[in-house]
Amino acid sequence: MWKLFYCFPALYLFSALSFIIGLFIYLKPDKAIQFQIDFYRRINWNMQPVSMEKEVRNTKAMGLFLVVAALAAVITIMLKTRL
């Protein structure tokens, strides 16, 4: 099992970071949206969602997609190293 980890350490790292960020976005969409709004204010842009309800729903969907994509990447890496 440890042999698999040494084959693609950068891919595992990016997959783990994507999983953690996706989980945060899925579980705390309000904080993720507020983080984005604050970031845009720092670069002199004013960004407000038209519908906060739709924004939260879309943000949760994006977070879930990121979690699934990260898990799929890890599974693909493990399957590729077996071949």
KACOR-V818964 format. One record per helix or strand of 3 or more residues. SS is the DSSP state (alpha for helix, beta for strand). FROM is the first residue (numbers start at 0). LEN is the number of residues. If there is no record, write none. Layout:
ss: <SS;SS>
from: <FROM;FROM>
len: <LEN;LEN>
This chain:
ss: <alpha;alpha;alpha;alpha>
from: <1;8;28;51>
len: <6;19;14;31>
